[in-house]
Structure formats: C-alpha cells, structure tokens
Amino acid sequence: MQRSSRLFSVLAASLLLAGACAQLRGGLGADPAPVPTSVFRMPPANRGSEAYSAWFADARGRMLYFGLSPFWQLWWRSGGDPLGDLAQPGDHLIGRFDLERETFLAPLRVRDGGPDVRSSIWDVLVHSNGRIYYTTYFEEIGSVNPDGTDVRAFEGLGRGFNELYEGPSGNIYASRYSDAPARPERRRYGAIVEFTPQGRLVREIRFERDAEKFTAPKSIAVDPSSGEIWLNTDTFRADGSILYETLRLAPDGRVLMRQAAPPELHFVRFDRQGVGYFAESIDSHFRLRITANGRELARLPLGPREPLDFIQDIHFAQTGEAVLAFWSGRVTLVRREGNRFRTTDLVFTRPAECAPPEGRSLLYSAVAYGGRVYATLSCGATILSAAIPGP
C-alpha cells in the first residue's frame, strides 16, 4: 500500500511473543492522556467458525479497506501456534468502512471458505488504478475491484506474501517472508517480488537460505528519487537467535547496505515528494528519521518504547502529515512546517474488553480524514476514531 506495514511475522512471533504478550501495555503513561475515542464494531461476517479481527488497512478517498483475520486471537488462544489460522476453513474478507458516514459496508468476499481455503486476509493495498490488492500469506495473493467484482488470484506468483507496496512505476512490490509458509522446516528463501498490476511477475530478488541464516523480508518501500528498495527483516540464525536487519537495495537488486539492529527499523515510507520517514527504535526509545535524497532532514524523538510496542504502519494524509500507528494504541501525526517538523500524539481509549493483557488487542493502521484519525484495532473488527487537535 503506499504503506503496508510490517507484519510482525508469523515465524518471528512464534519465537518472540510466547508468554510475553500479556506485558503489552497501552499508551505512554500519564503524558499524553488518552483522548475521547469513538468506537465502531463491525458485525461478524465470516461464515466459518472463526471470529475475525481488523488488521492492516489502506484508504482511498472516503473508504477505508482492511484485512479481516483471526490470527492473533487464535495465536493467544493456542498458546502461540503460528499455524492456527489454518485449523478451520474461513472466508477471505476485506472489510470496508465509510469514513464520511462512519459506517461499515458489507465486506468484499474474495474467496469463500472451504476445505482448501483456511487462511485469511492480512495486508491490503489500494492501488492508484483503483483495485484492491491483498495477501493471505498461507494461500493466494490477488486483487479485486472496490465493488467486489472481478476477483483475480495470482496463483503463478506462489505463496508466503505478507506486505505490499506500490512502486513509482505502478508495479507492486511484495515481501515474501517464506517460500514455504505452512512448512517452515522446508523454507529455502525469502524474497522481494515485483509484479505488474495484472499479476505478471517482473522479477524476484531472493535471499537464499544458507548454513548460517535465513532472511525473511517484512516491510518494504521504494525511494521514488533513487529507485532504491528499503526493507526490514527477521533474520533467523543457526543458533536460534534472530537479527532484525535493515537492507538497502540498488534498483537492480544488489545489496548496498545490510545493517543489524540497533537501530531496529520498524517501518519506512516515502511521500510523493520522495521524503523518507524511517521509524526506528534504539536504546528502548522510538525515533523518526526524515530524509530527502539520502540527506537527513530531521531526527525526532518519539518517546520511550513500552514492552513489545511497535510502530506498525505509516500513512500520509491528504494534507501531507505522516500518520504513525503504534501497537499500544498510540498514533503520532508528523507535520512539516517549513524546515521544521511538529509531532502530535493521540492515545486512543480502547473498549474495556480490548484492554491488555486480557484483551491483548493491537492497533495496526491509522489514517487521517476530515479532521479525525481512524485506526484499525485487532479486537474483533473494530475501528477507533478521535479528533485531531488544533494547532
């Protein structure tokens, strides 16, 4: 999506979150205080037995599209089984929320559940051509018209995709976290895949498994000014440890930089002018580095990092602000004012049943529209909304 986020990946989650999710806390403490929050709950739509929650989102005009998946709820219920999404058949659904009317529309049903349909929608991208592209990780990658017609599954591209990004040429970049998503013991490579809007493979940049490591790409972005590709990874080492790496690739796919955390790159996105927003953590603190043409314009401190908090996504408002979404329920808006950047923090008030550790909800994507911020919350199909404070 001119976004897409990191999927805090299936395999990394299986190693890192077991027994730890109960530590996740919302907000940043006493300052800033939670803001008055409107809560919108979508009625269940999956015709299978699984209860779906809102996940990654993208917007076009007044319509917010979001993946619907039971992944986290099944994860917690099973005690950390990353394959829980495959246990039961389920429909592949893309949720829709009208930001103008503040109401849900019927979800886009791109595939009906069945014996061979057990995954769910993870990432969504609203392409400039108007179509909605989506991933399911374990199963197909595809696209659909915004009215639900003309569903296309790009079976020839394979499986294991999690995040999407529209490049400067209109081609789509997707991170392949693993070539064997349902059989991690058989994984051979991770990759960045570029394909046309029609689903034709342009190229695949592979990171082959070797005796020392397996590289699993997560979030991706393409610098429109240089054509360079940025990504972050979970890099699994033979000793069982994980490195969080930042990779910068030349337009032809050559690795120009490979850097292990710290800092840990959470997410990167470029605006229409080619300004890059690099959300990172270092020394238990968040920061945002802002660059243009490879030159750093600003380095903004974003406060302490709570246990297991993560900057999950970045969108850009019509007025140019960057909108950063944090797992913990916080959203930070970044406005450019000449040569300076101003930040505004919003901490959403979550429904009582969604408050960790019992609810274990995660905020995923946030967009600005009509003087308000709207965010998807993985606690059932939930949208949170709050007014943007004045200057």
N, C-alpha and C positions, 0 to 999 in steps of 0.2 A: 504494500500500500504505500502511497508516498509516505510511508510509515512502516508498518508491520512491526513488530517488536520482537523482543526476544521471547521465545518460548522457553521458559525455564525448564529445559528439555526433559523429556521422559526419562532418559537414562541418567542424566545428572541428578534429577530429582530422586531417583531410586537410591542414589548413594548419599545425598546430602540432606534430604528432608525427613527421613525416617526418624520418628520420635522427636523431631525438632520443631515441627510446625506449630505446636502449642505455644512456642515462645513468641510468635509473631504478634506484635502489638500495633495498634492503630495510632496514627498521629505522631506528633513530635514532642509530646509532653504538654506543659502548660502554655507554651507560646509557640505558634499561634493557637488560639482557641478554635474548637470546631465551629463551623458555620451552619446557619439554618439550612437544612437539606430537605429537598423533596425526593420522595421515593416512589418509583414506579415498578410494579411487579407484573410480569407477563404470565398469562395462564399457561399451564403445561401444554406442549404441542407434540411431543414425541409420542408416537403410538406404541412404542415399546415400553418395557418396564422401568427404564432408567429415567431419573429426573435430571433434566439438562439445566446448565447454568450459562450465563453470558460470559463470553471470553473476549478475544481480540475483536476490535471494531475499526471501521473506517466510515467516512461520511462523504456524501456528495449533496450539496445544497442543503435542503431541509431533512434529508433522510439519512439516518444512522443505520448501518448494517453491522451485524455482529455474529460471530460464531456461537453455536449452541453445543455444549459438550458436557458430559458427566465426569470428565477426567478427574478433577480434584476431589469431588465427593467420593468417587469410587476409590481413589488413592487413599484418602483418610480412613474410609470405612474398612478397607482391606489391610490396613497397617503398612501400606507402601508398595502395593503391587503396580508397577508401571504399565502392565498389560490389562488392567481391569476394564479398560474401555472396550476390549474385545470379548468380554464374557457373555454379553447379551446383544441380540440384534437391536438396531436403533436407526431411526430416520436420520438422514443428513439434512440439517436445517440451518438456514441463515435467518437470524432474527432481523426485524425491521422496526424502527422507532421513528415516528414523525416528530422532529424537533420543534416544528412550528405549532402543532396541535398538542404536543406532549402526549402522544398515544401510540400504542403498539398497533402495527398492521399484521396481518397473517404472515407467518414466516415463509420464506422461499423454501420449498421442499424439492431439493435437487436429487435426492435418491431415497427410495423407500427402504425401510429396514427389512432384512431377510436373513436367511442362514449365512449368506456370504457378504452381508452388509452390517458390520459390527462397530465400525469406527464412528467418528463424529466430526463436525466442522471445527477447525482450530483457527486458522488465520483467514482473513478476508481482505481483499484489495479492490477498491472502486477505481477502475482504470479510467483514463481520460476518454476512452471510447464509449464509456457508459456501462460496460459489462462488469459484473462482479466475479472476481476470481477467488478461488478458495482452495484450501488444503485440508486433508483429513489425516495426515501423517501415515497411518497404517494402511490406508487404501488410496483412493484416486485423488488426483489433482484435477481441477476443472474450472468451468466458468458458466455463467447463466445471465440472461437478461434481467434487468431490475424488476420486471413484472413476473419473473419466474418461468418464462418461456425459453426455448432453445438451450436446454442444458447440454453441455458438452464435457465429456470426461476425456482427459488427455492420457489415455492408458499407455501410449508409447513412451511417455516420459518416466514411467516407473513409479516407485513409492518412496516413502521416507521424507516427504517435504513438510516443512513447518512454516517458514515465513516467506513473505512475498514483497517485492518492491518493483515499482515501475521505473525503468531507467530513462535517461534523457531521450533515447530514440523511440520510446514507446514499447520496446521489448520488455519482457518481465524477467526479473531475476528471482530465483527461489533458492533457499538454503535446503540442501538435502542433508539432514542430520545423520542419516544412516541409510545404506542401501538395503539393509535387512531389518526394518523397524520392528517386526514381530519376533525376530530371532536374533537378538543381539550377539549371541555367541558366533553367528555366522557373518557378522558385518565385515566388509572388506574396505569400504571407503566412505568418506563424507564428501560433499561436493557443493559447488555453486553452479546452478544451471540457468542458462539464459534461453528463453524461448519466445517465439512470436505471439502476438495476441490470438492467433489462430491455433496455437498449441504445437507449432513446429519447432523442434529442437534446433537451436543455433549453435550452442556449444556447451560442454560440461567441463568445468575446472575441478579435477578430482584431487583429493588428499588421501593417498593410498595408505592403508594400514601397514605399519612395519613392526619390527620386533620391539620397538621402544614405545610407540604411541599410536593412538587412533584419534584423528582430528574430526570433531563433529561441529560443523558450522551452525550458527544460530541466526542472529540478526545481521542484515546486510543493508548497504546503502551505496549509491554510485554518485561520485562527485561530478556534477554536470560540467564544471570548468576544466577538469583534467581527464575525466573518464576513469579515474581510479576507483577501485572497489574496496570498500571497507567492510570488515566483518569481525564478529567476536566468536569465540569457540569454547566448547568444553573439550579439552584435550586429555584423553584418558591414557595414563601411563601404565607400563607393565607392572609397576609395583603397587597398583591400585589407587594411586593418588590422581588428582585432577588438577590440571593447569587451566586458568582462564586466560586465553590469549587474545590479543588484538592483531589482526592481519591487515596489511595494506597491499593490494594487488595492482599491478600495472594494467592498463586497458587490455593487454593481450594475455592477462592471467598470470604473469610472472610475479612471484612473491617479492615485494620490495621491502617489507618490514614484517617481522614476526616477534611480538613482544609479550612476554608473560606478565601477569599482574604481580605487583601493583604498578600503575593503577589498573583496576579492573574496568574495562569498558562494558557498560550496561547496554547502551543504545546509542546509535548515531543516525542523524538525519540531516539532509541538506534542503534548504529552502529554494525557491525559484531563482533567486539571485546567486545561488551557489555558496551561501553562507552555511558552514557546517556547525552542528550542535552535537558535541560529544559529551554524553552523560557518563560519569565515571564515579568510582569510589576509591578512596585511598586513606589509609590510617583511620578507618572507622568513620569517615566523613564522606558525604556526597560533594561533587563539584560538577560544574558545567564549563567545558572549554568551548569557546566560539572562535571559529576560524574562517578565513576567506583566502582563496588561492594559496593555501598552505601556510598562511601567516596567522598567528594567534591574535585575535582582536580583544578577547577578554577571558578571564578565568574567574568564574563566580562560585563562591562557597554556597552550598545548599544545605548546610547543617549536618548534624550527626546522623550516622546510619544506624537505625534500630536493628536488632537481631532479625536476620532474614528479610529485611526490607530490600526493595529492588526498584530501580527506575525501569519500568516495563515498556514504556511507549512514549513517542513524541509525535504530535500532530502540529500543524500550523493553522492558525485562524485566518479568516479572510482578511483581517486587518494586519496580519503579519506576525502576531505573537506566537511564540512557541509554547505548546501546552504539554507539560511533562506529567506523566501518570506514575504514581508510586504504589506498590503493592499495599502499603499500610493504610491507604485511603486518603493520601495527600495528593494534591495537584498543584504544580507550580507553573505560573504563567511568566514568561520572559518577554519583556517589551524592549524594543530598541528605540532609544531616544537620542538621535544624532550619533555620537561616538560612545554613548554610554548605554548600559543595559539595566533595566529595573525588573526586579522579581516580586511577584505577589503569590503568597501561599494560601491555599484553601485546604482545610482539613474537613472532609465530609463526616457527617454524623450517620453512622450505619445503623440499620434496624437492629434491635436487641438480639434477634436470633442470628444475626450475621456477625456479631462481635466475637473476635478470637478470645480465648482459644476454642470455645465451644463451637462457634460458627465457622471459624477458620476461613473466612472469606478473603478474597484477594481482589483488589481493584486493578483493572487491566488497561483500558484505553480511555482517553478523555478528549473531548473536542469542545471548542467554543462556538456558540451560536446564539445570536440575538441577545447579547449581554449576559449570557449564562454559560456555565460549563456543565456538560453532560458526560457521565462516566459509566462504563460497564463494571458491574460488580459480580464476581463469581460467587453468588449465593442465591441459587435459583436464577432465573432470568431477570436480573434487577438492573435498573438504570437509576443513578443518583444525579441530582441536579442542584446547583447553587448559583446565586447571583455573583457576577464578577464585581468586586468592589470598585468604586470610582477612584480617580487619581488621588 
